[in-house]
Amino acid sequence: MNKLISDLLTVCLAVSLMVVSPPFSWAGPVDWVEVPQTEAGQQWWDRGSVREEAGGVRSVLSRFTPAEIEGQPPSRGSLYVMQVDCAQALYRDKQVNGIPRFRAEWEPAGADGLIDSVIQAVCALPLS
């Protein structure tokens, strides 16, 4: 049941991102790549959504599901459109669940192993 809810949420959010975020091409299927799980939860990035923007910045669709906490209902997770500054190893979330964040600030991953893994993977991906 949790997988079904998660998949339905992913589809709904992806559709809302298509309306709000035209820079991505949605012609193909989503190619989720999971980064190593941490105590915080799980994170994936979509290989097909990575785009090079001005100044060496890349954008990517990512998905985060927090770890389950005993005694609480499982979280459905969230979808993000992240921008990654590969030269400085910084990121910012431009959209969260399809809602734009107009004043998103650049941040270092810090001790967040999930975000650090996404930054490393997205920046190592060769783009044609």
C-alpha positions in Angstrom: 0.0 0.0 0.0 2.8 2.4 0.9 4.5 1.7 -2.5 1.2 2.4 -4.3 0.8 5.7 -2.4 4.4 6.7 -3.1 4.0 5.9 -6.8 0.8 7.8 -7.1 2.3 10.8 -5.4 5.3 10.7 -7.7 3.1 10.6 -10.8 0.9 13.5 -9.5 3.9 15.6 -8.6 5.7 14.9 -11.9 2.5 16.1 -13.7 2.4 19.2 -11.7 6.1 19.8 -12.3 5.5 19.5 -16.1 3.0 22.4 -15.9 5.2 24.6 -13.6 8.7 23.6 -14.9 8.9 23.6 -18.7 12.8 23.4 -18.9 12.6 19.6 -18.4 11.8 17.2 -21.3 9.2 14.7 -20.1 9.1 12.6 -23.3 10.8 9.5 -21.8 10.3 7.5 -18.6 11.7 8.6 -15.3 15.1 6.9 -14.6 15.4 7.1 -10.8 18.9 6.5 -9.5 19.1 5.8 -5.7 22.0 7.2 -3.7 23.2 5.3 -0.6 20.5 5.4 2.1 21.3 7.2 5.4 19.5 7.4 8.8 17.6 10.3 7.4 15.9 8.3 4.7 16.2 7.6 1.0 16.9 9.9 -2.0 16.8 9.4 -5.8 17.7 11.6 -8.7 16.3 11.3 -12.3 19.1 10.6 -14.8 17.0 11.8 -17.7 16.2 15.2 -16.1 19.7 16.5 -15.7 20.2 19.7 -17.7 23.1 22.1 -18.0 22.2 25.7 -17.3 24.2 28.9 -17.5 27.4 29.2 -15.6 28.0 25.4 -15.2 24.9 25.0 -13.0 22.9 21.8 -13.5 19.3 21.1 -12.7 17.8 17.7 -11.7 14.6 16.2 -10.5 15.1 14.4 -7.2 12.9 12.5 -4.8 13.3 12.2 -1.0 11.5 9.9 1.4 12.3 10.3 5.1 13.1 7.3 7.2 10.0 5.8 9.0 9.7 6.7 12.6 8.2 4.0 14.8 4.7 4.8 15.9 4.1 7.4 13.2 2.5 6.9 9.7 5.0 6.7 6.9 5.8 9.9 5.0 4.9 10.1 1.3 8.1 11.9 0.5 8.7 14.9 -1.7 9.9 15.8 -5.2 12.4 18.6 -5.7 13.8 20.4 -8.7 17.4 21.0 -7.5 20.0 23.2 -9.0 23.6 22.1 -8.4 26.6 24.3 -8.7 29.3 21.7 -9.5 32.2 24.1 -9.2 31.4 25.0 -5.7 29.5 21.9 -4.6 26.4 23.9 -3.7 22.7 23.2 -4.2 19.4 24.9 -4.0 15.8 23.6 -4.2 14.0 25.6 -7.0 10.8 23.7 -6.5 9.4 21.5 -3.8 6.4 19.3 -4.7 5.8 21.5 -7.8 5.7 24.8 -5.8 8.4 27.2 -6.9 10.9 28.6 -4.3 11.7 32.0 -5.8 14.2 33.1 -3.2 16.0 29.8 -2.8 19.5 30.3 -1.4 22.6 28.3 -2.4 23.6 25.9 0.4 26.5 23.4 1.0 25.4 19.8 1.5 27.1 20.0 4.9 26.6 16.7 6.8 23.7 15.6 4.6 25.0 12.5 3.0 22.0 12.2 0.7 22.4 15.6 -0.9 26.1 15.2 -1.0 25.7 11.9 -2.9 23.2 13.6 -5.4 25.6 16.5 -6.0 28.5 14.1 -6.7 26.5 11.9 -9.0 24.9 14.7 -11.0 28.2 16.5 -11.4 30.0 13.4 -12.5 27.3 12.6 -15.2 28.7 13.3 -18.7 26.2 15.4 -20.6 26.1 15.4 -24.4 
